Amino acid sequence: MTTKNAILLIVKQNNGIDYNSLLNKFASSYSNVNSARAALSRSLKDLSTFGFLARKGNRYYILEKGESEIYSEIKNKLVISLNETMKQREPEGEVANVVSKLQVLIERSRQDRDLLKTSKSSLDFSVSDLERMGKNLESKISHMKYLQKVFAEQIGSLKELDFNDKHARDASEESAKILGSLLLTFPESEFTVESPSREFIEAAAQKFNARTRIARNNSFAIQKSDVSGFLIFVSQNQALFKGSVVSLYSSATKTRFFGGKIILAGPFSEVDKWRNAQTSASRGVHLPPVGDSLRER
């Protein structure tokens, strides 16, 4: 409801209301009384000028044009919208909209008998129609609960079958150490590093004595013994590949450093270890320890 129509409704329900009482009722939707007073004064001036309200001394009265404006809003914004929604094949699909508008309509109708009369004569649907919609909604909710149960079971099955998953952590040194511990449990003896940032590839390859192994696609192989140090190096040197991605590949997983995050993608069982590493540690279940941090060469 617009500011002007909110004022019209207050005056209609309290015809002859004085300015201070009107301000008290109007100010409830404002953060402070000064803002409410300024808005109220501007609106009262316009409403009086255009014939919606009449002022006598310090009191305000609604005129016929003001009442018509209120009825018009109730009919156009609530009744017509409700009628159109209820004409749909499955109105329960718009239940949130129906509930919201019915609530406003009920509250306004309880406050004003004229509005109640207008609402009753303008609605194109019955209480039985709403009850039928409620039953249909109940049936849909029951079906959705069933689907949710089946869906949850399917997700559980995908986990058991080790389908792919992914999980991200902040690209901190702590996260790098946790991931390094996990990757050390993998069977491969080396991992592949890749990034479109030539600056990063050059710096990382030099750090880990891999300059002679840089391929044309900006990638190189890193030994398993260096993987923990490499992950820490990446977490500490994110400025070298800002806006780019650094990827680390194993036979089953892909690790990406991007946007201040470390994202591990691969079989659910491995990703779940990464997801719950800290929680596991707190329960006394530990991954293999991380080796020394970056070794100067």
Buried (B, 14 or more C-beta within 10 A) or exposed (E): BEBBBBBBBBBBBBEEBEBEBBBEBBBEEBEEEEEBBEBBEEBBEEBBEEEBBBEEEEBBBBBEEBBEBBBEBBBEBBBBBBBEBBEEEEBBBBBEEBEEBBEEBEEBBEEBEBBBEBBEEBBEBEEEEBEBBEEBBEEBEEEEEEEEEEEEEEEEEEBEEBEBBBBBBEBBBEBBBBBBBBBBEBEEEBBBBBBBBEEBBBBBBEBBEBEEBBEEEBBBBBEBEBBBBBBBBBBBBBEBBEEBBBBBBBEBBBBBBBEEEBBBBBBBEBBBBBBBBEEBEEEEEEBEEBBEBBEEE
